[in-house]
Amino acid sequence: MKRRWKREPILKLLLVICCILTAIYMAVQVARLAGSPAMKSVGGAAGEGVILIDPGHGGADGGASAADGTMEKDINLQIALPLADMLRFLGYPVEMTRDTDRSIHDPDVTTIKNQKISDMKNRLSLVNESRLTISIHENHFPQTQYFGTQIFYGTNNAESVLLADTVRESVIGLLQPENTRELKKGTKDIYLLHNAKVPIILVECGFLSNTAELQKLKDPSYQQNMAYAVACGLLEYDQ
């Protein structure tokens, strides 16, 4: 009962914020359909004050794969693009590590293994030039019963856990009320989280291994809703 009482002010504030975002969301859809140049990712290195959106994997690195062949890299991008659009409409300077299906490894690197290493180093460079980073990923377990968004946070900046907490509360409040997953601290196995100096979170949006959740993650409306919930969480953090 006490936990519910503590969450009510947060949810009320999120409701107000999300009413504002609803109008922005509709404007994003109109602009995207119209092919507005404002909807396209800005090239170049991330600068001071930039929010970096990182759709995990890309190119030859597909990430996790669902039973029906759905690749993690594709779902990541389909959530990251509208997230970047929404934040731009709110006035944030936004960069993306990628806005198409590609790796960002150095051009002279040839083997897949070395491309992955180069890609991660280049992502880390962009991360550490940003104000904060949100990395979008999907989960996958051998067991198919697991579901729900889970958020990992970076280890080198105390703001990471604060950002992770507000995004988690937003996703639960707006999209997944049944989600009981707790925040997780990034380990050395998660390269970006372990080495980033700026606030950073990794959002595992759902499980490709869960049939019901996979269908949601493939749905463009659900992808937009997930982006919307993450954007609301960032706004709450940035108050």
PENOR-V537207 format. One record per pair of residues at least 12 apart in sequence whose C-alpha atoms are under 6 Angstrom apart, sorted by the first residue. I is the first residue (numbers start at 1). GAP is how many residues later the second one is. If there is no record, write none. Layout:
# PENOR-V537207
i: [I/I]
gap: [GAP/GAP]
This chain:
# PENOR-V537207
i: [39/46/46/46/47/47/48/49/50/50/50/50/51/51/51/51/52/52/52/52/53/53/53/53/54/54/54/54/55/55/55/55/55/56/56/57/58/58/58/58/59/59/59/66/66/72/76/76/79/79/83/104/105/105/124/128/128/132/132/132/133/134/134/135/136/137/137/138/138/138/139/139/139/140/140/140/141/144/144/147/148/148/149/149/149/150/151/151/151/151/152/152/152/152/152/152/153/153/153/154/154/154/155/156/157/157/159/160/160/163/164/166/166/167/167/170/170/171]
gap: [46/80/83/84/82/83/82/82/43/44/80/81/43/80/81/82/42/43/44/81/43/80/81/82/42/43/81/82/21/22/25/80/81/80/81/16/15/43/44/45/42/43/44/142/143/66/60/61/144/148/144/15/13/14/68/69/70/66/67/68/67/66/67/67/67/66/67/66/67/68/65/67/68/67/68/69/68/65/66/60/31/58/55/56/57/54/32/51/52/53/31/32/33/34/49/50/32/33/48/32/39/46/39/41/41/42/40/39/40/74/37/67/71/63/66/59/63/58]
